[in-house]
């Protein structure tokens, strides 16, 4: 297969960036909780078809325990993800997902005393430096001001929380995939995700859900949902060709594509420094995932 996995992984990264970009534009008119629900509900028939074509496997023991442990964390993460996109500039929040491997290094250290290696430590420092560069223009006030700006930004705080939650759900998802198949994992996981989010959607839109949906919410979520499922399938195919760590490293380039889209079409400010910060964070991510 040669370098096919690189091109497929890049396709997934571009898909992630386009999904976030289209979601950012739509979230000005659609509630973030409903939008998150629609993103998973709309592509579900496609996923069922893929699971059927690939052959529905019999999951090994431990599959459902991994699924149900991850579900509440995933629901919270997806709601916060859409809220972050709605509240803050895309070029600011997209790179913050690179914090996930930092949490995956720090949490084991805090819980079981597992030490961080030299390369992993360098990756953490690069990600921290990248987060600082995202708001480097504010450093005139204080050397720590770029970090304070992040902490004051609600969307940035939400995305940092998402990165933390993803550090748990990613591990559980890898386990579930290993115990079944990528397509079957998606079919089961997304089904229960939709079921779990439904009461929240009904509660937050009580008495006006039909009015909201008839107002065009489904149409606004359609393109991001289709892009999302395409990116997920591309990532799953790439993972079948090479190591998961390699695919995840290439996919993190989605932050760079998101920043370019934000500058070109959303006319966001500070694009140059945010691109530099995202590049640093992506490099730190690569160090941790590949060599940490």
N, C-alpha and C positions, 0 to 999 in steps of 0.2 A: 504493500500500500504506500510505501515511501513516505512522503510528507503530506499525504492526504489529510491526516488528522489535524495538521496545522491550519489548513484552509477551512476545514469544517468547524474547527474551534473558533477561528476568526469570524466565520459566518454566525456562529452562536453569539459571539461578543457583540457584533454589529446588531444582531437581533435584539439583544438585551438593551443596547443603547437606543435603538429605534422604539422599543417598547416603552422605555422610560420617557423618551421625548414625546411620543404620542399620548402617553398617560398624563404627562405634565400639562399638555394643552387641554386635554379633556377634563382634568380635575378642577378646572376653574368653574365648571358648570355641574359636575356630578359629585355627590358625597363620596368621601374616600372609602368608607366602609362598604357601601353598595358597589363601588367601582372594584374594590378588591375581590368581592364575591363574584362579580360578573367576569372578571379576568380568568377565574378558574372554571366557572360554570359554562361559559360559551364554548370552549374547545373540548369539553368532556366527550361528546360523541366521536370526535376524531381520535381521542385517546382510546376509547373503547374499541374502535375499529382497528387501531394499531395493535392493541393487545390481542385481539382475535386473530389477526393476520400472522402475528409472531408466534402464536400458540400460547394459550393460557397455561402457565405452569402451576404446579402444586407447591405453594410456599413451604419452605422448611420451618421447623419450630423456631420461634423467636421473631418471626416476621411481623406478626400483629402486635406483639408487645413493643417492638421498635416503633411501629406506626403510631400507636396510641400514646406512647410517651412523647413523641415529637409533636403530635397534633396541637395541643394547647399552645405550645411555644411558637409553632408555625402560624397559627391563627393570629396571635398577637403580633408577630413579626410582619405579616402581610398587611395588617391594618396600619401599623406604624410606618411601614414602607410607603404606602400611598399617602399617608398624612405628611411624611417628610417631603415627598415630591410636590404636594399641594402647597406647603407652607414656605418652602425655601427654593432658592435658585438651583436648577439642575446641576450646574457646574460646581456647586459647593457640596451638595449632598452625595452625588454619585460616587466620588472617590472614597467616601468614608466606609464603603463596604470592604475596602482593603484592610480594615481593622480586624476582620474576622480571624485571620491566622494569628494575630497578636493575642487575642483572647484565647485561642486554642493553645497557645504557648503558656500564657500567664495562669490560666485556670488550673491546669495540672500542677503547676508549681505551688499554687496556693493550697490546693487540696491534698496533694500527696508528696510535695517536696521535690517534684521532678525538675531538675535544673535546666536552664536554657543554655544551649551551646553557643559558641562564639559567633557562628554564622547566623543563627537564629537571633541572637542579640543585636547583630549588625542590621538585620532585616527590620527588627522592631524600631531601632533608631532611625532608619531610613523612612519608615512609615510615619513616625512621630515628626520627623523633619518635613515630610510631605504635607502633613496636616497643618504644620506651622506656615508653610509656603502658600497654602490655599488662601490665607488672609494676610500675606506678608505686607501688604500696603498699610496695615494698621500698626505695624511695628514701630512707627515713629513715636507713638505714645509710650510704649513699653515693649520690652523684648517678649513678654508673655501675653501681650494684647491679642495676637492672632489666636491663641488658645482660648482666651476669654471670649472672643467674638463667637467662636464655635459653641461655647457653653451657653451663651446668651441666645443663640439662634435655636428656636424650637424644632425646626425641621432637622437641623444638624444633630441635635440631641436624640431625636427620634431615630435617625439613621444609625447613630452610634449604638443605640439599643438594639436595632435590627442586626447589626454586625455581631453583637454579643449573642443574640438568640440564634443566629445562623451558625455560630460556632458549635452549638449543641445539636441543632436539627441536621446539619450537614453530616455529622458523625452517625447519627441515628439513621439518616436516609441511606448512607453508604451501606450500613449493615442490612437494611431492608432490601436494597437492590441485590446485594450478594446472596440473600436468602430466597430470591424469586427471579425477577428479570426487570430491566428498566421500564418496559411498557406496562407490565402488570403492577409494578410499584406505583407508577403514575396513576393508573386507573383506580387503584384502591385508595391511595393517599389523597388524590384530588377529590374523590367521591366523599370521603369522610371529612375532608376539609370544608367542602361545600355544606355538608350536613351540619358540621359544627358551627359554621359562621351564620347559618340561616336564622337561628333565634336572635342573634345580635342584629342582623339586618331588619328582621321583623319588628324588634323592639325599638330600634332607632328610627324606623319609618312607619310606626304604627298609624294605621288609618290613611296613609297617603302613598303606600308602596306602588299601587296600580297607577296612580297619577304620576309618580316619579318616573316609572318605567315607560309609560306612554309618552312622557315628555322627551324621550330620545336618549335615555341613559344607555340602553342596550346598543344603539347605533354608535354612540361615542366610545363604548368599550370594545366594540367589535374588532377594530383594527389592532389595538394594543393586545387583545387576547389572542388573535391569530398570529401576530408576530411573536408573542410570548411562547406559544406552543411550538412554533417552528424553531425558535432558539433552543428550547428544551430538547426537542428531538435531535437537533444538530449536535448538542452537547452529549446526549446519550450515545449517538453513533460514534462521535469522536472518542468517547471513553471505551468503546468496544475495539478501537484501533490502537490505543496506547494507554499509558498510565493516567489515572484520574488526576494526579497532581500536575501533570503537564497540561492537561485540558483546562484545569482551573486557573493555571497561571496565564494562559493565553486569553481566557475569558475575562480576566480582570482588566484587560485592555478596553473593555466596554466603557470604563470611566473616561478614557481619553476621547472615544467617539462621542460620548454624551456631551462632553465639554465643547467639542467642535460644533455639534448640533445646536447647543445652547447659544454659542456665540453667533453662529450663522443665521439662525432662524428666530431665536427668542431674544436676541440682542442683549444678552446678559453682560454685565460688566466684569472686569478683572479676569478676562478669559486667559490671558497669557500666563499670569501667575498661577491660576488654577490648573492650567494644563501642566505647568512645571511641577506643581505639587502632586497632581495625580500621577505623573510619570515617576516621581520619586516613590510614591506609595506603591505603585505597581511593581517597581524594581524591588522594593523591600518585601512585598508579597512573594515575588519569585524567589528571593533568597531563602525565605522561611520555608516555603512549600517544597522547593527543590533540594535545598541543602541544609535546612535548619534541623 
